[in-house]
Structure formats: structure tokens, C-alpha cells
């Protein structure tokens, strides 16, 4: 659908399409967050140390997930452009190749985690009980790396075709099962002969949920989407498709790796501050995820539409949808973040009654509103730039801002100025604000119009 260049407003049918794509992503995001919060509460009731250590272990696991997403992210961007250009034969071949390569990355990732997982946690200053809990969780979670890597690829293929409800339904089933299994395995059910497994139980519950999610996606993908999973797709080897996947996938995930890597260093700073800071950060981040849920879902729907419009050659439509989505995301984030200022202590008490932890969370929430508003802009504009094929500029901005600004400022404010966790949060907010300024300036420049990987079919 071509945009009407006479008006700067989004067309009614485009608004409906954004809503159709985004609301299932919103439900899925909220569902994952809600059940994740309940799981964190369960672990917090088991042990504050367990909850804090798993938060750190999850950051290491996230690094591996980001590597797996090199393929899935590139696949999603390229597939959406193919769908927009109606190049369905290429879409089918792309999907099959992505699944094979993702599975291979999952095998390699699991091996690396089994060999070096404990070392990674030690680098993050975990020791004693924290280290033991973190290692247990990381080692068990690594057992699901293969299915997780393939699930990432399958979900992007499905979403790029506009089937966002599939992920919502699969996530609903998987996460409800996860919650039930977590409860039984963390605390045990003596009447059923199930022992108390604690952290190991939480990790096993996660594995079961990922297997269910993977299975449901696979059934839909092979029944409803044309994907060629056969070694014949490699004869002749589709080097042009792989080149395009890597062209957009590597910079996109390198940006995310930069963010996650810098956050790992931030986490090591927090660990030096002390156990109260580690646990406060873990609980607050769990609660604050709800502040960016709307922006994340809108960004997801916008990314699919921008990808389709890129394949169609619709520059006007792309510009309209990004500005419309950015406005909605920022307003929604402001409303939720403002409410959180008043609700943070009651919500915090769902996790702990420790006054030191609650006090730190109350300090952080006042700073976090600025962080979340900028994050909302980054989600919409950053993912839209990538959907057009403009992936290198966001990477460049992330490397400069996170490593030359955020980390030095975090160190100075935390340790030199003595602000501790509050100083670290100011630095994280600075990162989001600076990147939002640079990314929006990039979008306004229009240079993304020349970055498409495909052209409209005749």
C-alpha cells in the first residue's frame, strides 16, 4: 500500500494494521512479564540471594541469546522486506536456512556455557552462595539453547508474515505451564513425591516452557507458512541470502551485545556496591518492565510494517508510521512511569520487606522516568531504522555512547561521587537519552531511504 504524499497523517487502514499487529505483541509481552514477576516473587520467597543471583545469571544467558538472534533478527528484517516485495520463493528458502544455522549456533552456545559459564559469573563478581545459585541456573538453562535459538528464528519468520497472534497464544500456554512447574519444583510437593529444588527447579521450569513454545511455533510454521527445511536449499548455496542476513543481523545484534556487555559491567559495579544493591536492581527491573511494555509492542508492530513498506518502496508510509508510533509509545510510557512513582513501595513489598531495598527502589524510580521516556523513543526509532536495512548507524551510536559516556559516568557517580546505585541509574538514563537524540536525528535525515535490501517486484 503506497502512502499519500499530500498528508502527513497516518492513513486509517495503516492505523488498523498497526493495532492488529501490536496488540497480540502487547498481550504476549505483558504475559511474559507478569509470569516472570510471579516467578521472581516465588524465588524471592525461597531466598533473596537466589533471586539476585539468577538476575545476574540471566544477563550472561542473555548474551548467548543475542548471539543466536544474529540469525533471527536478520531473518526477520529480510523476510518482512521479501513479503512486502512479494518475493515468496525467497522467503521460503530464507526460513529454512535460518532454522538450520540457528540450531548450529545453539549447539555451539551450549558447549561454551557448559565449559565457561562459571568463569563468566566470577567475572561479574559473584561468589559464595550467589555464585552457586547462579552456576546452577546457568548450566541447566544452557540445555535449552538449541530449541531457544531455533524458536527465535521461527518466531521472526512467523511475525514477518503478520501472524503476531501465534506468538501470543504459544506464550500463553508456555508461561502458564512454566508458572505451575516453577511452583512445584522450587518449593516441592511432598504429597506427589516432588522434592524442593529451589533454583534448579526454576531453571527446569524455564526449560519446559521453552520446549512447549518451540513446539507450538513449529506446528504452526510448517502448517501455515511456506518454509523449505531441506538440505536441498543449500544446493546451490544461497550466498546472497546469507550475505543479506548477516548484513543486517550482525550490526543489529552487535548493538545489542554492546548494550548487554555494558550492562554486565554495570552489574559488576552494582555487585561491588553490595548485596542490597544487587537485589534492589533485580526487583526494580522486574517491576519496571511494565513501563516499556506498550512501547515494545508498538515498536514490534511498527517494525513489521516498516519492513513491508520497505519491500513496497513506500517511503512516505514508513515516515508516517514511525512518527505515529513514537508519539503513542512515549505517551503510554509517561503515564505508566508516573503511576509507578506512587506504586513502587507497595509493589516492592510483593518481593521483600527489607527497608533498605525498598528505600533504594524509591530513589531509583524518580530517575527512571527519564530513562523510560528515552527508551520508548529508542525502541520505535531504532528498530525502524533496522527494519529499513539501516543497521550500522545505530551500532556506531551505541558503541560511542555506552562505552565512552555511560560507563565512565557510572563509575564516577557510583564510586567517586559516592551515589551508589542511584549514580549508576543516572548514567543508564544518560545512555538512553543521548541515543534517542542521535537516532531520531538519523531518521529525520532520511538516509535510511537508500538502505533497502530488496526492491518492489514488478
Backbone torsions as a table, in degrees:
resi	resn	phi	psi	omega
1	UNK	NA	122.8	-178.4
2	UNK	-84.3	146.6	178.3
3	UNK	-81.2	155.1	175.6
4	UNK	-92.6	108.9	-173.9
5	UNK	-67.9	-6.8	-178.1
6	UNK	-80.8	-11.7	-176.6
7	UNK	-132.0	144.2	179.3
8	UNK	-92.4	-0.1	-177.6
9	UNK	-91.6	152.6	177.1
10	UNK	-69.1	138.0	179.9
11	UNK	-69.9	148.9	-177.5
12	UNK	-54.9	-41.6	-178.9
13	UNK	-67.6	-28.4	177.0
14	UNK	-71.7	-37.4	176.2
15	UNK	-63.2	-41.0	178.8
16	UNK	-64.6	-40.1	179.7
17	UNK	-66.1	-40.1	177.3
18	UNK	-61.6	-43.5	178.7
19	UNK	-64.0	-43.3	-179.8
20	UNK	-59.8	-40.1	-178.8
21	UNK	-78.4	-34.4	-169.2
22	UNK	-85.4	-36.2	-172.9
23	UNK	-64.8	-36.8	174.7
24	UNK	-64.8	-35.7	176.9
25	UNK	-64.3	-37.4	178.0
26	UNK	-63.3	-47.4	179.6
27	UNK	-61.9	-44.8	179.8
28	UNK	-61.8	-44.4	-179.8
29	UNK	-61.8	-47.1	179.9
30	UNK	-64.3	-38.2	179.6
31	UNK	-63.1	-47.7	179.6
32	UNK	-61.6	-42.4	-179.9
33	UNK	-65.9	-44.4	-177.7
34	UNK	-62.4	-48.5	-178.4
35	UNK	-70.9	-32.5	174.1
36	UNK	-62.9	-39.1	177.0
37	UNK	-64.0	-43.0	179.4
38	UNK	-62.9	-40.1	178.0
39	UNK	-63.7	-39.3	178.2
40	UNK	-65.5	-39.7	177.3
41	UNK	-62.2	-41.5	178.0
42	UNK	-59.6	-45.8	179.7
43	UNK	-67.0	-36.4	178.7
44	UNK	-63.7	-36.5	176.8
45	UNK	-70.7	-26.1	174.7
46	UNK	-75.2	-46.2	179.7
47	UNK	-173.0	130.2	174.3
48	UNK	-60.7	-38.6	179.4
49	UNK	-62.9	-38.8	179.4
50	UNK	-63.7	-44.6	-179.7
51	UNK	-62.5	-43.8	-179.5
52	UNK	-66.1	-41.6	-177.8
53	UNK	-69.3	-35.7	178.2
54	UNK	-68.4	-32.6	174.7
55	UNK	-59.7	-42.2	178.6
56	UNK	-69.8	-43.9	179.6
57	UNK	-60.5	-36.7	179.4
58	UNK	-65.0	-27.6	176.5
59	UNK	-68.5	-37.8	175.7
60	UNK	-66.1	-45.5	178.8
61	UNK	-59.6	-38.1	179.6
62	UNK	-62.4	-32.2	177.5
63	UNK	-61.8	-42.4	178.3
64	UNK	-67.1	-41.7	178.7
65	UNK	-59.2	-38.2	179.5
66	UNK	-65.0	-36.3	176.1
67	UNK	-64.0	-43.0	178.2
68	UNK	-60.8	-33.6	-175.4
69	UNK	-77.9	-4.0	171.1
70	UNK	-55.8	-45.7	-179.8
71	UNK	-74.2	-46.2	-175.5
72	UNK	-67.7	-37.9	179.7
73	UNK	-67.5	-47.4	176.5
74	UNK	-60.2	-38.4	178.8
75	UNK	-64.2	-44.7	-179.3
76	UNK	-62.0	-44.6	179.9
77	UNK	-64.1	-48.3	-177.4
78	UNK	-68.1	-40.1	-179.6
79	UNK	-63.8	-42.0	179.1
80	UNK	-62.0	-40.3	178.0
81	UNK	-67.9	-39.4	176.1
82	UNK	-60.8	-44.2	-179.9
83	UNK	-62.1	-44.3	178.5
84	UNK	-61.5	-36.2	179.3
85	UNK	-86.9	-1.1	179.0
86	UNK	62.1	39.5	176.9
87	UNK	-99.9	68.6	-168.5
88	UNK	-72.9	-27.4	177.2
89	UNK	-65.7	-39.8	177.3
90	UNK	-68.1	-35.3	178.7
91	UNK	-62.0	-42.3	-179.7
92	UNK	-64.0	-44.0	179.2
93	UNK	-67.4	-39.6	178.1
94	UNK	-59.1	-44.6	-178.3
95	UNK	-62.4	-44.9	179.9
96	UNK	-62.5	-43.7	-179.7
97	UNK	-65.4	-39.2	-179.7
98	UNK	-62.1	-40.1	-179.4
99	UNK	-64.9	-43.9	178.3
100	UNK	-60.2	-49.6	-175.7
101	UNK	-68.3	-37.4	178.1
102	UNK	-62.1	-42.1	177.9
103	UNK	-60.8	-41.0	178.0
104	UNK	-63.0	-43.2	177.8
105	UNK	-62.4	-36.9	178.6
106	UNK	-62.3	-40.4	177.9
107	UNK	-63.0	-46.5	-180.0
108	UNK	-63.5	-43.6	-179.9
109	UNK	-60.9	-42.0	178.9
110	UNK	-62.6	-42.0	179.8
111	UNK	-62.8	-42.9	179.9
112	UNK	-64.0	-42.2	-179.8
113	UNK	-65.2	-42.7	179.2
114	UNK	-61.5	-36.5	-176.7
115	UNK	-81.2	-37.8	-169.6
116	UNK	-125.2	6.9	-176.7
117	UNK	-57.0	-44.7	-179.5
118	UNK	-63.3	-38.6	178.9
119	UNK	-61.0	-43.1	179.3
120	UNK	-59.7	-41.2	-178.8
121	UNK	-68.8	-36.4	177.1
122	UNK	-64.6	-39.0	177.2
123	UNK	-58.6	-27.8	179.8
124	UNK	-90.4	15.4	173.8
125	UNK	69.9	23.0	171.8
126	UNK	-80.6	140.9	178.5
127	UNK	-152.6	165.7	177.2
128	UNK	59.8	-132.4	-178.5
129	UNK	-62.7	-39.6	178.4
130	UNK	-57.1	-45.0	-178.8
131	UNK	-66.0	-41.6	-179.5
132	UNK	-62.3	-46.5	178.2
133	UNK	-62.2	-47.1	-177.6
134	UNK	-61.5	-41.9	-179.9
135	UNK	-64.0	-45.1	179.4
136	UNK	-57.5	-47.4	-178.1
137	UNK	-65.2	-43.7	-177.4
138	UNK	-66.2	-41.9	-177.4
139	UNK	-65.9	-43.0	180.0
140	UNK	-68.5	-41.5	-179.2
141	UNK	-62.0	-33.1	-179.9
142	UNK	-61.4	-24.3	178.5
143	UNK	-63.3	-17.5	179.6
144	UNK	-104.3	11.8	-175.8
145	UNK	-62.6	-38.2	-177.1
146	UNK	-64.4	-50.6	-178.8
147	UNK	-68.0	-31.1	178.0
148	UNK	-67.0	-43.7	-179.8
149	UNK	-62.0	-43.6	179.4
150	UNK	-68.5	-38.2	178.8
151	UNK	-62.1	-38.8	175.9
152	UNK	-56.3	-47.4	-178.7
153	UNK	-64.8	-45.5	-178.3
154	UNK	-62.7	-41.6	-178.3
155	UNK	-63.7	-38.8	179.9
156	UNK	-67.3	-37.9	176.8
157	UNK	-63.4	-46.2	-178.9
158	UNK	-63.9	-47.4	-179.2
159	UNK	-63.5	-37.1	-177.9
160	UNK	-64.4	-21.7	175.4
161	UNK	-88.3	0.8	177.1
162	UNK	92.7	6.8	-177.1
163	UNK	-92.5	64.5	-176.4
164	UNK	-75.7	-20.8	178.9
165	UNK	-65.3	-27.3	-177.7
166	UNK	-61.2	-46.2	178.4
167	UNK	-61.9	-36.5	179.1
168	UNK	-62.7	-48.7	-178.5
169	UNK	-66.3	-41.9	179.3
170	UNK	-63.3	-40.6	179.7
171	UNK	-66.8	-37.7	178.7
172	UNK	-58.8	-50.7	-178.9
173	UNK	-63.6	-48.1	-175.6
174	UNK	-63.0	-41.2	-175.1
175	UNK	-77.4	-31.5	174.9
176	UNK	-65.4	-42.6	176.3
177	UNK	-62.7	-42.0	179.9
178	UNK	-57.6	-43.7	-178.9
179	UNK	-61.8	-46.6	-179.3
180	UNK	-64.9	-44.2	179.9
181	UNK	-65.7	-41.1	178.1
182	UNK	-57.4	-47.4	-177.9
183	UNK	-60.2	-46.3	-176.9
184	UNK	-66.5	-39.9	-174.4
185	UNK	-84.6	-30.3	178.6
186	UNK	-68.0	-47.2	-174.8
187	UNK	-100.9	-16.3	-179.1
188	UNK	82.2	154.4	175.2
189	UNK	-132.0	89.4	-175.1
190	UNK	-55.4	-35.8	-178.8
191	UNK	-62.7	-26.0	178.8
192	UNK	-102.4	5.7	-179.7
193	UNK	75.4	17.8	-179.5
194	UNK	-94.8	118.1	-177.7
195	UNK	-76.8	163.2	174.4
196	UNK	-76.0	115.8	-176.8
197	UNK	-107.1	-12.4	176.8
198	UNK	60.1	-126.1	-177.8
199	UNK	-59.9	-41.1	178.7
200	UNK	-60.1	-37.9	178.3
201	UNK	-63.7	-40.1	177.9
202	UNK	-63.4	-40.4	179.5
203	UNK	-66.9	-41.2	179.1
204	UNK	-64.7	-40.8	176.7
205	UNK	-59.0	-40.4	176.8
206	UNK	-62.9	-39.8	178.6
207	UNK	-63.4	-43.1	179.7
208	UNK	-61.8	-43.6	-179.4
209	UNK	-63.1	-42.4	-179.3
210	UNK	-65.5	-37.1	178.2
211	UNK	-64.4	-41.7	179.4
212	UNK	-65.6	-45.3	179.8
213	UNK	-60.0	-46.1	177.8
214	UNK	-57.2	-46.5	-176.0
215	UNK	-64.8	-43.1	-178.8
216	UNK	-66.6	-40.8	176.9
217	UNK	-63.2	-42.4	-177.6
218	UNK	-62.5	-42.3	-179.9
219	UNK	-61.0	-47.1	-179.5
220	UNK	-65.8	-44.5	-175.4
221	UNK	-57.9	-48.9	-174.2
222	UNK	-80.1	-13.1	175.6
223	UNK	-93.1	-33.0	-168.3
224	UNK	-118.3	-13.6	-179.0
225	UNK	-122.6	138.7	-179.6
226	UNK	-78.5	102.1	178.4
227	UNK	-129.3	129.2	-178.1
228	UNK	-98.2	97.3	177.9
229	UNK	-100.4	91.5	-178.2
230	UNK	-160.1	148.0	178.2
231	UNK	-66.0	-14.5	178.4
232	UNK	-65.3	-22.7	-179.9
233	UNK	-68.3	-15.8	179.5
234	UNK	-91.7	4.5	178.7
235	UNK	-124.1	103.6	-4.6
236	UNK	-74.0	158.8	-176.8
237	UNK	-65.6	127.2	-177.2
238	UNK	-78.9	69.2	-173.3
239	UNK	-64.2	-30.6	179.4
240	UNK	-66.9	-38.3	178.2
241	UNK	-67.2	-46.4	179.1
242	UNK	-61.1	-39.9	179.1
243	UNK	-60.5	-42.5	-179.1
244	UNK	-70.1	-37.4	176.0
245	UNK	-57.6	-49.5	-177.9
246	UNK	-69.5	-31.6	-178.6
247	UNK	-61.0	-39.7	178.9
248	UNK	-98.6	-29.9	-176.7
249	UNK	-72.2	-43.6	-176.9
250	UNK	-64.2	-51.0	178.1
251	UNK	-62.5	-37.9	-179.9
252	UNK	-60.9	-46.3	-177.8
253	UNK	-79.6	-28.7	173.8
254	UNK	-61.0	-36.6	175.6
255	UNK	-63.3	-45.8	179.0
256	UNK	-66.1	-36.6	176.2
257	UNK	-64.2	-38.4	176.3
258	UNK	-60.1	-45.9	179.6
259	UNK	-62.6	-49.1	-177.6
260	UNK	-66.7	-39.4	177.5
261	UNK	-62.1	-43.1	178.1
262	UNK	-66.4	-34.3	177.7
263	UNK	-69.9	-30.3	174.7
264	UNK	-64.3	-39.4	176.7
265	UNK	-67.1	-40.5	175.0
266	UNK	-57.6	-43.2	179.3
267	UNK	-62.2	-38.1	177.4
268	UNK	-65.4	-35.7	174.4
269	UNK	-61.5	-45.3	-178.4
270	UNK	-63.0	-39.8	179.2
271	UNK	-62.5	-35.0	177.6
272	UNK	-67.1	-36.8	178.8
273	UNK	-60.6	-39.7	176.0
274	UNK	142.6	171.1	-175.8
275	UNK	-63.9	-36.7	179.5
276	UNK	-62.4	-41.3	179.2
277	UNK	-66.0	-41.9	179.0
278	UNK	-59.6	-48.5	-177.1
279	UNK	-70.2	-37.8	177.9
280	UNK	-61.0	-44.4	178.7
281	UNK	-61.5	-43.7	-179.0
282	UNK	-61.5	-49.5	-177.8
283	UNK	-67.1	-42.6	-177.4
284	UNK	-65.2	-43.6	180.0
285	UNK	-62.9	-33.9	177.9
286	UNK	-64.2	-44.1	179.4
287	UNK	-70.4	-44.2	-172.3
288	UNK	-70.1	-13.1	177.7
289	UNK	-56.2	-30.3	-178.9
290	UNK	-67.5	-21.5	-178.0
291	UNK	-69.6	-27.0	-178.3
292	UNK	-110.8	11.2	-178.1
293	UNK	-62.7	-43.8	-179.4
294	UNK	-64.3	-46.8	-179.9
295	UNK	-60.7	-38.9	-179.7
296	UNK	-64.8	-42.7	-179.0
297	UNK	-70.1	-40.0	176.8
298	UNK	-64.2	-40.7	177.8
299	UNK	-61.7	-38.4	178.9
300	UNK	-64.2	-46.7	177.9
301	UNK	-64.8	-39.0	179.0
302	UNK	-63.6	-40.9	-179.7
303	UNK	-59.9	-43.0	178.8
304	UNK	-63.0	-45.2	-179.1
305	UNK	-66.0	-40.9	178.7
306	UNK	-63.6	-39.4	177.2
307	UNK	-61.6	-46.3	178.2
308	UNK	-61.7	-44.8	-179.2
309	UNK	-66.0	-30.2	176.0
310	UNK	-64.8	-43.9	176.9
311	UNK	-64.2	-28.4	179.8
312	UNK	-86.0	-14.2	-177.2
313	UNK	78.7	27.2	-175.7
314	UNK	-97.0	86.4	-179.0
315	UNK	-69.5	-39.3	-178.6
316	UNK	-63.7	-44.6	179.5
317	UNK	-61.9	-40.7	179.6
318	UNK	-61.9	-43.9	-178.6
319	UNK	-65.6	-40.8	179.8
320	UNK	-63.9	-46.5	-175.0
321	UNK	-65.7	-35.6	179.9
322	UNK	-66.9	-46.0	-179.6
323	UNK	-66.6	-39.7	177.0
324	UNK	-62.6	-47.2	-178.0
325	UNK	-66.8	-38.3	179.4
326	UNK	-61.9	-42.2	179.6
327	UNK	-62.4	-46.8	-179.7
328	UNK	-63.7	-44.0	-178.3
329	UNK	-61.8	-42.8	-178.4
330	UNK	-68.5	-43.4	-179.8
331	UNK	-63.2	-46.2	-179.6
332	UNK	-61.9	-41.4	180.0
333	UNK	-65.3	-40.0	179.4
334	UNK	-62.5	-43.6	-179.3
335	UNK	-61.9	-49.5	-176.9
336	UNK	-67.6	-41.4	-179.8
337	UNK	-64.3	-37.3	178.5
338	UNK	-65.7	-41.5	177.9
339	UNK	-64.9	-34.4	-178.0
340	UNK	-65.0	-29.8	178.3
341	UNK	-56.2	-39.1	-178.3
342	UNK	-86.8	-19.6	-173.5
343	UNK	-104.0	-3.3	-170.2
344	UNK	-63.1	-39.3	-178.0
345	UNK	-69.4	-48.6	176.4
346	UNK	-58.4	-40.5	178.2
347	UNK	-67.7	-38.6	178.5
348	UNK	-61.5	-33.0	-179.1
349	UNK	-70.2	-13.1	172.7
350	UNK	-68.5	-22.6	-177.6
351	UNK	-101.3	-37.2	-172.8
352	UNK	-160.5	157.5	172.5
353	UNK	-108.9	6.2	-178.8
354	UNK	-65.7	115.4	-176.1
355	UNK	-63.7	-30.1	179.5
356	UNK	-67.1	-41.9	178.7
357	UNK	-66.3	-45.0	180.0
358	UNK	-63.3	-37.1	178.4
359	UNK	-64.7	-42.1	178.0
360	UNK	-65.1	-40.4	179.2
361	UNK	-63.6	-36.2	178.6
362	UNK	-66.3	-34.3	177.6
363	UNK	-70.7	-44.0	-175.8
364	UNK	-64.0	-39.0	-172.7
365	UNK	-63.3	-29.9	179.2
366	UNK	-69.4	-30.9	178.3
367	UNK	-81.3	-32.9	-168.8
368	UNK	-67.5	-24.2	-178.0
369	UNK	-61.0	-37.5	178.2
370	UNK	-69.1	-39.1	178.1
371	UNK	-61.4	-45.2	-173.7
372	UNK	-70.7	-35.8	177.9
373	UNK	-63.3	-43.2	178.1
374	UNK	-68.7	-36.3	178.8
375	UNK	-62.4	-38.3	178.9
376	UNK	-60.2	-43.6	177.1
377	UNK	-63.2	-43.5	-179.1
378	UNK	-62.3	-39.8	-179.3
379	UNK	-60.7	-48.3	-176.6
380	UNK	-71.6	-52.6	-174.7
381	UNK	-71.5	-43.0	-178.0
382	UNK	-62.5	-47.4	-179.5
383	UNK	-68.6	-31.4	178.3
384	UNK	-68.5	-40.5	175.2
385	UNK	-57.9	-43.7	-179.8
386	UNK	-65.8	-37.5	-179.3
387	UNK	-64.3	-26.0	176.7
388	UNK	-80.7	-12.0	-174.9
389	UNK	101.7	-1.7	-179.7
390	UNK	-88.7	84.1	-173.1
391	UNK	-106.6	-20.3	-174.6
392	UNK	-76.6	-36.5	-178.2
393	UNK	-64.2	-47.0	176.6
394	UNK	-57.4	-35.7	177.0
395	UNK	-63.9	-46.8	-179.7
396	UNK	-58.9	-45.9	179.6
397	UNK	-61.5	-44.0	-179.3
398	UNK	-61.7	-45.6	-178.9
399	UNK	-60.4	-45.0	-177.3
400	UNK	-68.4	-49.8	-173.9
401	UNK	-69.3	-45.1	-174.8
402	UNK	-71.7	-38.2	-173.7
403	UNK	-95.7	-25.6	-179.8
404	UNK	-99.7	-15.7	-178.5
405	UNK	-120.5	-59.8	-172.3
406	UNK	-60.8	-52.7	-175.4
407	UNK	-64.5	-46.4	176.3
408	UNK	-60.4	-41.8	179.3
409	UNK	-64.8	-40.4	178.2
410	UNK	-60.0	-44.5	-179.6
411	UNK	-62.7	-47.1	-177.5
412	UNK	-63.8	-47.9	-177.6
413	UNK	-68.2	-37.2	-177.6
414	UNK	-73.1	-51.6	-170.4
415	UNK	-100.7	-39.5	-178.6
416	UNK	-78.7	-49.7	179.5
417	UNK	-80.3	-13.1	176.2
418	UNK	74.2	24.1	-178.5
419	UNK	-85.3	-10.1	177.6
420	UNK	60.7	-135.4	-175.7
421	UNK	-62.5	-34.5	178.5
422	UNK	-62.0	-41.7	178.1
423	UNK	-63.5	-39.2	177.6
424	UNK	-63.3	-40.6	-179.2
425	UNK	-66.3	-36.0	176.2
426	UNK	-61.4	-41.5	-179.9
427	UNK	-66.3	-39.3	178.2
428	UNK	-64.8	-40.2	176.6
429	UNK	-62.5	-39.2	178.2
430	UNK	-59.6	-41.0	177.8
431	UNK	-58.2	-50.4	-177.4
432	UNK	-64.4	-40.9	-178.1
433	UNK	-65.3	-47.7	-178.7
434	UNK	-63.2	-43.5	179.9
435	UNK	-65.7	-36.0	179.0
436	UNK	-63.5	-37.9	178.5
437	UNK	-64.3	-48.3	-177.2
438	UNK	-67.8	-40.7	-177.7
439	UNK	-69.3	-40.4	178.3
440	UNK	-66.2	-37.8	176.7
441	UNK	-61.1	-38.0	177.7
442	UNK	-63.2	-44.3	179.9
443	UNK	-62.8	-44.1	-179.8
444	UNK	-61.4	-28.7	-178.2
445	UNK	-69.2	-24.8	179.6
446	UNK	78.6	8.4	-177.3
447	UNK	-69.2	-16.8	178.0
448	UNK	-67.7	-16.9	-177.3
449	UNK	-64.9	-18.7	-176.7
450	UNK	-100.2	6.5	-170.1
451	UNK	-101.3	2.8	-175.9
452	UNK	-59.6	144.3	178.9
453	UNK	-90.1	-20.7	179.3
454	UNK	-131.0	166.1	176.6
455	UNK	-123.2	152.9	-178.2
456	UNK	-56.1	139.3	176.8
457	UNK	-75.8	154.9	-177.2
458	UNK	-68.9	NA	NA
